[in-house]
Amino acid sequence: IWREVLQDSRTLLVDWVVKVDPDAVVLIQILRQQLQQLHDGGVLGRAEQANGMFVNNCLHGLHGPIEILSRKGLLTYAGGYEWTALVS
């Protein structure tokens, strides 16, 4: 699925990409507030200057019911480089 996301030109127009399993429940307003806090607090800016960020909710990487990547984090993932993980 990530290959398809990377091929979509709209991917580069957003700060965050969120993939949610069909059986997961997401309270989008709460998620939006938490991501906004990262942005406003400067955490996202610092991470984007490096290799980007992903919010990790699984001990084994991107295998959880919800996967959240910053724009640059997604590009870093595509390139196979290491990135800054924010463990939830």
A tleap script that builds the chain and sets N, CA, C and O, in Angstrom:
source leaprc.protein.ff14SB
mol = sequence {
  NILE TRP ARG GLU VAL LEU GLN ASP SER ARG
  THR LEU LEU VAL ASP TRP VAL VAL LYS VAL
  ASP PRO ASP ALA VAL VAL LEU ILE GLN ILE
  LEU ARG GLN GLN LEU GLN GLN LEU HIE ASP
  GLY GLY VAL LEU GLY ARG ALA GLU GLN ALA
  ASN GLY MET PHE VAL ASN ASN CYS LEU HIE
  GLY LEU HIE GLY PRO ILE GLU ILE LEU SER
  ARG LYS GLY LEU LEU THR TYR ALA GLY GLY
  TYR GLU TRP THR ALA LEU VAL CSER
}
set mol.1.N position { 0.817 -1.201 0.000 }
set mol.1.CA position { 0.000 0.000 0.000 }
set mol.1.C position { 0.863 1.269 0.000 }
set mol.1.O position { 0.479 2.283 -0.582 }
set mol.2.N position { 2.026 1.207 0.652 }
set mol.2.CA position { 2.859 2.408 0.733 }
set mol.2.C position { 3.364 2.829 -0.643 }
set mol.2.O position { 3.546 4.020 -0.894 }
set mol.3.N position { 3.590 1.880 -1.525 }
set mol.3.CA position { 4.024 2.214 -2.883 }
set mol.3.C position { 2.964 3.065 -3.583 }
set mol.3.O position { 3.286 4.046 -4.254 }
set mol.4.N position { 1.701 2.679 -3.420 }
set mol.4.CA position { 0.607 3.441 -4.019 }
set mol.4.C position { 0.505 4.841 -3.416 }
set mol.4.O position { 0.260 5.815 -4.128 }
set mol.5.N position { 0.693 4.934 -2.108 }
set mol.5.CA position { 0.645 6.236 -1.444 }
set mol.5.C position { 1.751 7.137 -1.984 }
set mol.5.O position { 1.519 8.318 -2.245 }
set mol.6.N position { 2.942 6.591 -2.152 }
set mol.6.CA position { 4.069 7.380 -2.649 }
set mol.6.C position { 3.871 7.824 -4.096 }
set mol.6.O position { 4.387 8.866 -4.500 }
set mol.7.N position { 3.138 7.054 -4.866 }
set mol.7.CA position { 2.899 7.413 -6.266 }
set mol.7.C position { 1.824 8.485 -6.413 }
set mol.7.O position { 1.691 9.082 -7.481 }
set mol.8.N position { 1.066 8.732 -5.370 }
set mol.8.CA position { -0.001 9.738 -5.408 }
set mol.8.C position { 0.620 11.112 -5.131 }
set mol.8.O position { 1.187 11.333 -4.062 }
set mol.9.N position { 0.511 12.022 -6.085 }
set mol.9.CA position { 1.139 13.341 -5.940 }
set mol.9.C position { 0.561 14.141 -4.786 }
set mol.9.O position { 1.219 15.065 -4.308 }
set mol.10.N position { -0.637 13.830 -4.320 }
set mol.10.CA position { -1.236 14.556 -3.188 }
set mol.10.C position { -0.481 14.306 -1.888 }
set mol.10.O position { -0.603 15.083 -0.941 }
set mol.11.N position { 0.292 13.237 -1.836 }
set mol.11.CA position { 1.046 12.894 -0.631 }
set mol.11.C position { 1.969 14.033 -0.210 }
set mol.11.O position { 2.145 14.268 0.985 }
set mol.12.N position { 2.550 14.730 -1.151 }
set mol.12.CA position { 3.503 15.794 -0.833 }
set mol.12.C position { 2.831 17.097 -0.445 }
set mol.12.O position { 3.516 18.070 -0.130 }
set mol.13.N position { 1.505 17.137 -0.460 }
set mol.13.CA position { 0.770 18.350 -0.117 }
set mol.13.C position { 0.331 18.388 1.347 }
set mol.13.O position { -0.227 19.390 1.793 }
set mol.14.N position { 0.570 17.328 2.091 }
set mol.14.CA position { 0.092 17.235 3.475 }
set mol.14.C position { 1.266 17.093 4.435 }
set mol.14.O position { 2.346 16.651 4.044 }
set mol.15.N position { 1.050 17.468 5.695 }
set mol.15.CA position { 2.094 17.325 6.717 }
set mol.15.C position { 2.194 15.894 7.226 }
set mol.15.O position { 3.283 15.422 7.552 }
set mol.16.N position { 1.050 15.196 7.295 }
set mol.16.CA position { 0.985 13.853 7.859 }
set mol.16.C position { 0.221 12.925 6.927 }
set mol.16.O position { -0.730 13.333 6.260 }
set mol.17.N position { 0.654 11.670 6.892 }
set mol.17.CA position { -0.077 10.609 6.194 }
set mol.17.C position { -0.479 9.593 7.262 }
set mol.17.O position { 0.352 9.137 8.047 }
set mol.18.N position { -1.772 9.245 7.277 }
set mol.18.CA position { -2.296 8.329 8.283 }
set mol.18.C position { -2.927 7.144 7.580 }
set mol.18.O position { -3.821 7.309 6.749 }
set mol.19.N position { -2.455 5.930 7.919 }
set mol.19.CA position { -3.033 4.702 7.398 }
set mol.19.C position { -3.720 4.003 8.553 }
set mol.19.O position { -3.113 3.771 9.599 }
set mol.20.N position { -4.988 3.667 8.363 }
set mol.20.CA position { -5.775 3.060 9.437 }
set mol.20.C position { -6.358 1.748 8.942 }
set mol.20.O position { -6.932 1.693 7.854 }
set mol.21.N position { -6.213 0.686 9.738 }
set mol.21.CA position { -6.837 -0.590 9.394 }
set mol.21.C position { -8.354 -0.439 9.405 }
set mol.21.O position { -8.887 0.367 10.168 }
set mol.22.N position { -9.052 -1.201 8.574 }
set mol.22.CA position { -10.512 -1.048 8.472 }
set mol.22.C position { -11.267 -1.358 9.769 }
set mol.22.O position { -12.393 -0.893 9.950 }
set mol.23.N position { -10.668 -2.128 10.661 }
set mol.23.CA position { -11.367 -2.460 11.912 }
set mol.23.C position { -10.899 -1.602 13.089 }
set mol.23.O position { -11.236 -1.893 14.236 }
set mol.24.N position { -10.131 -0.552 12.817 }
set mol.24.CA position { -9.649 0.340 13.870 }
set mol.24.C position { -10.613 1.504 14.072 }
set mol.24.O position { -11.314 1.922 13.150 }
set mol.25.N position { -10.630 2.009 15.288 }
set mol.25.CA position { -11.435 3.180 15.613 }
set mol.25.C position { -10.474 4.336 15.867 }
set mol.25.O position { -9.563 4.229 16.687 }
set mol.26.N position { -10.687 5.443 15.156 }
set mol.26.CA position { -9.832 6.611 15.311 }
set mol.26.C position { -10.718 7.811 15.624 }
set mol.26.O position { -11.682 8.087 14.909 }
set mol.27.N position { -10.389 8.507 16.679 }
set mol.27.CA position { -11.073 9.750 17.023 }
set mol.27.C position { -10.269 10.866 16.368 }
set mol.27.O position { -9.307 11.381 16.937 }
set mol.28.N position { -10.683 11.223 15.170 }
set mol.28.CA position { -9.881 12.082 14.309 }
set mol.28.C position { -9.607 13.449 14.928 }
set mol.28.O position { -8.525 14.003 14.732 }
set mol.29.N position { -10.555 14.000 15.665 }
set mol.29.CA position { -10.328 15.312 16.274 }
set mol.29.C position { -9.218 15.241 17.323 }
set mol.29.O position { -8.401 16.157 17.423 }
set mol.30.N position { -9.183 14.168 18.098 }
set mol.30.CA position { -8.118 14.001 19.100 }
set mol.30.C position { -6.778 13.783 18.403 }
set mol.30.O position { -5.767 14.359 18.803 }
set mol.31.N position { -6.770 12.961 17.372 }
set mol.31.CA position { -5.538 12.742 16.610 }
set mol.31.C position { -5.045 14.053 16.018 }
set mol.31.O position { -3.854 14.355 16.086 }
set mol.32.N position { -5.940 14.825 15.443 }
set mol.32.CA position { -5.569 16.111 14.853 }
set mol.32.C position { -4.953 17.029 15.913 }
set mol.32.O position { -3.951 17.693 15.648 }
set mol.33.N position { -5.545 17.071 17.106 }
set mol.33.CA position { -5.014 17.917 18.179 }
set mol.33.C position { -3.618 17.466 18.600 }
set mol.33.O position { -2.734 18.296 18.810 }
set mol.34.N position { -3.418 16.161 18.722 }
set mol.34.CA position { -2.108 15.657 19.133 }
set mol.34.C position { -1.039 15.946 18.088 }
set mol.34.O position { 0.086 16.306 18.432 }
set mol.35.N position { -1.384 15.790 16.821 }
set mol.35.CA position { -0.423 16.091 15.763 }
set mol.35.C position { -0.149 17.589 15.693 }
set mol.35.O position { 0.974 18.002 15.403 }
set mol.36.N position { -1.159 18.395 15.955 }
set mol.36.CA position { -0.974 19.845 15.958 }
set mol.36.C position { -0.018 20.261 17.077 }
set mol.36.O position { 0.787 21.176 16.904 }
set mol.37.N position { -0.111 19.583 18.229 }
set mol.37.CA position { 0.802 19.879 19.333 }
set mol.37.C position { 2.243 19.581 18.939 }
set mol.37.O position { 3.152 20.326 19.304 }
set mol.38.N position { 2.457 18.493 18.195 }
set mol.38.CA position { 3.812 18.189 17.719 }
set mol.38.C position { 4.300 19.289 16.789 }
set mol.38.O position { 5.455 19.712 16.852 }
set mol.39.N position { 3.413 19.736 15.939 }
set mol.39.CA position { 3.762 20.782 14.978 }
set mol.39.C position { 4.062 22.095 15.703 }
set mol.39.O position { 5.093 22.723 15.461 }
set mol.40.N position { 3.153 22.505 16.594 }
set mol.40.CA position { 3.311 23.776 17.303 }
set mol.40.C position { 4.486 23.761 18.267 }
set mol.40.O position { 5.131 24.789 18.476 }
set mol.41.N position { 4.770 22.611 18.852 }
set mol.41.CA position { 5.861 22.499 19.814 }
set mol.41.C position { 7.235 22.430 19.175 }
set mol.41.O position { 8.247 22.405 19.876 }
set mol.42.N position { 7.280 22.398 17.862 }
set mol.42.CA position { 8.557 22.371 17.164 }
set mol.42.C position { 9.126 20.985 16.942 }
set mol.42.O position { 10.139 20.837 16.258 }
set mol.43.N position { 8.487 19.955 17.512 }
set mol.43.CA position { 9.012 18.594 17.358 }
set mol.43.C position { 9.004 18.191 15.892 }
set mol.43.O position { 9.983 17.633 15.396 }
set mol.44.N position { 7.916 18.467 15.200 }
set mol.44.CA position { 7.826 18.100 13.789 }
set mol.44.C position { 8.863 18.848 12.967 }
set mol.44.O position { 9.508 18.258 12.100 }
set mol.45.N position { 9.030 20.129 13.223 }
set mol.45.CA position { 10.005 20.907 12.459 }
set mol.45.C position { 11.411 20.364 12.590 }
set mol.45.O position { 12.140 20.268 11.603 }
set mol.46.N position { 11.798 20.007 13.811 }
set mol.46.CA position { 13.137 19.449 14.028 }
set mol.46.C position { 13.283 18.101 13.341 }
set mol.46.O position { 14.320 17.810 12.746 }
set mol.47.N position { 12.246 17.279 13.424 }
set mol.47.CA position { 12.296 15.952 12.796 }
set mol.47.C position { 12.326 16.072 11.281 }
set mol.47.O position { 13.019 15.308 10.609 }
set mol.48.N position { 11.580 17.025 10.741 }
set mol.48.CA position { 11.538 17.189 9.287 }
set mol.48.C position { 12.876 17.676 8.748 }
set mol.48.O position { 13.204 17.421 7.589 }
set mol.49.N position { 13.645 18.367 9.565 }
set mol.49.CA position { 14.970 18.800 9.135 }
set mol.49.C position { 15.911 17.605 9.042 }
set mol.49.O position { 16.870 17.619 8.271 }
set mol.50.N position { 15.633 16.585 9.821 }
set mol.50.CA position { 16.448 15.365 9.781 }
set mol.50.C position { 15.810 14.406 8.766 }
set mol.50.O position { 15.797 14.674 7.564 }
set mol.51.N position { 15.289 13.301 9.265 }
set mol.51.CA position { 14.737 12.280 8.371 }
set mol.51.C position { 13.240 12.088 8.513 }
set mol.51.O position { 12.698 11.102 8.012 }
set mol.52.N position { 12.562 13.002 9.180 }
set mol.52.CA position { 11.120 12.869 9.335 }
set mol.52.C position { 10.750 12.117 10.600 }
set mol.52.O position { 11.602 11.827 11.440 }
set mol.53.N position { 9.474 11.809 10.722 }
set mol.53.CA position { 8.965 11.204 11.949 }
set mol.53.C position { 7.824 10.253 11.639 }
set mol.53.O position { 7.057 10.459 10.699 }
set mol.54.N position { 7.728 9.202 12.451 }
set mol.54.CA position { 6.523 8.391 12.435 }
set mol.54.C position { 6.104 8.146 13.866 }
set mol.54.O position { 6.939 8.077 14.768 }
set mol.55.N position { 4.809 8.016 14.069 }
set mol.55.CA position { 4.272 7.717 15.389 }
set mol.55.C position { 4.151 6.210 15.452 }
set mol.55.O position { 3.393 5.608 14.692 }
set mol.56.N position { 4.892 5.605 16.349 }
set mol.56.CA position { 4.979 4.152 16.434 }
set mol.56.C position { 4.038 3.624 17.512 }
set mol.56.O position { 4.158 3.988 18.682 }
set mol.57.N position { 3.114 2.775 17.116 }
set mol.57.CA position { 2.215 2.155 18.097 }
set mol.57.C position { 2.356 0.642 18.084 }
set mol.57.O position { 1.474 -0.076 18.553 }
set mol.58.N position { 3.477 0.158 17.541 }
set mol.58.CA position { 3.743 -1.273 17.481 }
set mol.58.C position { 5.233 -1.485 17.720 }
set mol.58.O position { 6.060 -0.770 17.154 }
set mol.59.N position { 5.576 -2.447 18.540 }
set mol.59.CA position { 6.984 -2.708 18.851 }
set mol.59.C position { 7.775 -3.168 17.636 }
set mol.59.O position { 9.005 -3.114 17.649 }
set mol.60.N position { 7.100 -3.615 16.596 }
set mol.60.CA position { 7.767 -4.186 15.429 }
set mol.60.C position { 7.741 -3.253 14.226 }
set mol.60.O position { 7.860 -3.711 13.090 }
set mol.61.N position { 7.588 -1.952 14.457 }
set mol.61.CA position { 7.602 -0.986 13.364 }
set mol.61.C position { 6.218 -0.706 12.816 }
set mol.61.O position { 5.248 -0.646 13.571 }
set mol.62.N position { 6.123 -0.536 11.527 }
set mol.62.CA position { 4.863 -0.140 10.892 }
set mol.62.C position { 3.955 -1.349 10.665 }
set mol.62.O position { 3.737 -1.776 9.531 }
set mol.63.N position { 3.435 -1.886 11.757 }
set mol.63.CA position { 2.547 -3.040 11.662 }
set mol.63.C position { 1.293 -2.871 12.513 }
set mol.63.O position { 0.507 -3.811 12.637 }
set mol.64.N position { 1.091 -1.714 13.093 }
set mol.64.CA position { -0.033 -1.488 13.989 }
set mol.64.C position { -1.310 -1.151 13.237 }
set mol.64.O position { -1.298 -1.029 12.012 }
set mol.65.N position { -2.414 -1.001 13.964 }
set mol.65.CA position { -3.697 -0.693 13.342 }
set mol.65.C position { -3.769 0.735 12.800 }
set mol.65.O position { -4.631 1.050 11.980 }
set mol.66.N position { -2.865 1.591 13.261 }
set mol.66.CA position { -2.791 2.950 12.734 }
set mol.66.C position { -1.317 3.288 12.555 }
set mol.66.O position { -0.500 3.054 13.446 }
set mol.67.N position { -0.990 3.840 11.395 }
set mol.67.CA position { 0.381 4.219 11.095 }
set mol.67.C position { 0.371 5.677 10.663 }
set mol.67.O position { -0.370 6.060 9.758 }
set mol.68.N position { 1.194 6.482 11.314 }
set mol.68.CA position { 1.205 7.926 11.083 }
set mol.68.C position { 2.631 8.343 10.744 }
set mol.68.O position { 3.558 8.117 11.522 }
set mol.69.N position { 2.793 8.948 9.582 }
set mol.69.CA position { 4.113 9.375 9.132 }
set mol.69.C position { 4.065 10.832 8.705 }
set mol.69.O position { 3.111 11.275 8.066 }
set mol.70.N position { 5.108 11.572 9.068 }
set mol.70.CA position { 5.234 12.929 8.542 }
set mol.70.C position { 5.593 12.819 7.062 }
set mol.70.O position { 5.989 11.755 6.585 }
set mol.71.N position { 5.451 13.911 6.356 }
set mol.71.CA position { 5.751 13.910 4.913 }
set mol.71.C position { 7.171 13.409 4.655 }
set mol.71.O position { 7.383 12.510 3.841 }
set mol.72.N position { 8.134 13.995 5.351 }
set mol.72.CA position { 9.524 13.586 5.135 }
set mol.72.C position { 9.776 12.188 5.691 }
set mol.72.O position { 10.612 11.451 5.167 }
set mol.73.N position { 9.055 11.822 6.751 }
set mol.73.CA position { 9.159 10.466 7.274 }
set mol.73.C position { 8.762 9.432 6.236 }
set mol.73.O position { 9.389 8.379 6.123 }
set mol.74.N position { 7.724 9.736 5.485 }
set mol.74.CA position { 7.277 8.832 4.428 }
set mol.74.C position { 8.339 8.726 3.332 }
set mol.74.O position { 8.620 7.636 2.833 }
set mol.75.N position { 8.918 9.850 2.967 }
set mol.75.CA position { 9.965 9.825 1.943 }
set mol.75.C position { 11.210 9.096 2.446 }
set mol.75.O position { 11.885 8.408 1.680 }
set mol.76.N position { 11.507 9.248 3.724 }
set mol.76.CA position { 12.626 8.517 4.321 }
set mol.76.C position { 12.358 7.024 4.303 }
set mol.76.O position { 13.240 6.232 3.969 }
set mol.77.N position { 11.131 6.636 4.665 }
set mol.77.CA position { 10.725 5.231 4.623 }
set mol.77.C position { 10.898 4.682 3.204 }
set mol.77.O position { 11.390 3.570 3.015 }
set mol.78.N position { 10.492 5.466 2.224 }
set mol.78.CA position { 10.600 5.035 0.828 }
set mol.78.C position { 12.054 4.827 0.423 }
set mol.78.O position { 12.364 3.959 -0.393 }
set mol.79.N position { 12.949 5.640 1.006 }
set mol.79.CA position { 14.360 5.533 0.674 }
set mol.79.C position { 15.121 4.522 1.516 }
set mol.79.O position { 16.293 4.255 1.250 }
set mol.80.N position { 14.473 3.956 2.529 }
set mol.80.CA position { 15.117 2.952 3.366 }
set mol.80.C position { 16.073 3.512 4.400 }
set mol.80.O position { 16.923 2.782 4.910 }
set mol.81.N position { 15.950 4.809 4.725 }
set mol.81.CA position { 16.843 5.433 5.694 }
set mol.81.C position { 16.254 5.352 7.098 }
set mol.81.O position { 15.076 5.040 7.275 }
set mol.82.N position { 17.094 5.639 8.092 }
set mol.82.CA position { 16.611 5.656 9.475 }
set mol.82.C position { 15.911 6.977 9.738 }
set mol.82.O position { 16.210 7.987 9.102 }
set mol.83.N position { 14.962 6.962 10.696 }
set mol.83.CA position { 14.187 8.156 10.998 }
set mol.83.C position { 13.964 8.315 12.481 }
set mol.83.O position { 14.375 7.466 13.272 }
set mol.84.N position { 13.318 9.391 12.858 }
set mol.84.CA position { 13.023 9.675 14.240 }
set mol.84.C position { 11.663 9.092 14.581 }
set mol.84.O position { 10.655 9.480 13.989 }
set mol.85.N position { 11.624 8.171 15.525 }
set mol.85.CA position { 10.357 7.554 15.910 }
set mol.85.C position { 9.834 8.199 17.172 }
set mol.85.O position { 10.585 8.407 18.125 }
set mol.86.N position { 8.559 8.515 17.187 }
set mol.86.CA position { 7.900 8.985 18.377 }
set mol.86.C position { 7.039 7.833 18.866 }
set mol.86.O position { 6.017 7.518 18.255 }
set mol.87.N position { 7.438 7.208 19.950 }
set mol.87.CA position { 6.731 6.022 20.437 }
set mol.87.C position { 5.533 6.461 21.265 }
set mol.87.O position { 5.663 7.224 22.222 }
set mol.88.N position { 4.369 5.964 20.878 }
set mol.88.CA position { 3.148 6.327 21.604 }
set mol.88.C position { 2.894 5.369 22.751 }
set mol.88.O position { 1.909 5.519 23.474 }
savepdb mol mol.pdb
quit
